[in-house]
Amino acid sequence: MPNGCPEVEARFAEMLTRVRASGLKLTPQRLAIARELAGDPTHPTAQELFERLRPAMPTMSFATVYNTLDALAAAGLCVSLSLAPGAARFDANMTPHNHAVCDRCGLVRDVPTGADGEPARDLAPSVNAAAPGFSVRAVEQIYRGLCEACAADEPTFAFARARAGKPR
């Protein structure tokens, strides 16, 4: 099982169950892609997954990876995210959460939401005023900035951290 983490193992098991229920065959390629995605908190791109899996599966095509991710998204087992410039990233964490995105390297990490994870109902009037008839399904926040590694290389951030008494 991926990573030995109970949460990851549960996510992978749920993916397998729902892939089977959708009528898709569980090929070795699909199993490998689902396993890799379930255990990866970095929100990988299709290309990143392809490059990671290719050494073990040299006959697997990029199209197989992309089509499998598309099928997993259609089954509600992952989402395709456009959080930063570049290719879409795939997230297998289907619980409500937000994202922190590094403006320099594109690193994406999950940020937990409040206890209930429900959309803020008090926003409905302002959303309806801006987009009449729009029905809010989810509310997500994206925190943009620099990850620790990129901030350490950025003079402005390094200076601000030093003034705040935080080591580089």
Stockholm file with secondary structure:
# STOCKHOLM 1.0

chainA/1-168         MPNGCPEVEARFAEMLTRVRASGLKLTPQRLAIARELAGDPTHPTAQELFERLRPAMPTMSFATVYNTLDALAAAGLCVSLSLAPGAARFDANMTPHNHAVCDRCGLVRDVPTGADGEPARDLAPSVNAAAPGFSVRAVEQIYRGLCEACAADEPTFAFARARAGKPR
#=GR chainA/1-168 SS CCTTCHHHHHHHHHHHHHHHHTTCCCCHHHHHHHHHHHTCTTCCBHHHHHHHHTTTCTTCCHHHHHHHHHHHHHTTSCEEECCSSSSCEEECCCSSEEEEEETTTCCEEEEECCSSCCCCGGGHHHHHHHSTTCCCCCCCCEEEECCHHHHHHCHHHHHHHHHTTCCC
#=GC SS_cons         CCTTCHHHHHHHHHHHHHHHHTTCCCCHHHHHHHHHHHTCTTCCBHHHHHHHHTTTCTTCCHHHHHHHHHHHHHTTSCEEECCSSSSCEEECCCSSEEEEEETTTCCEEEEECCSSCCCCGGGHHHHHHHSTTCCCCCCCCEEEECCHHHHHHCHHHHHHHHHTTCCC
//
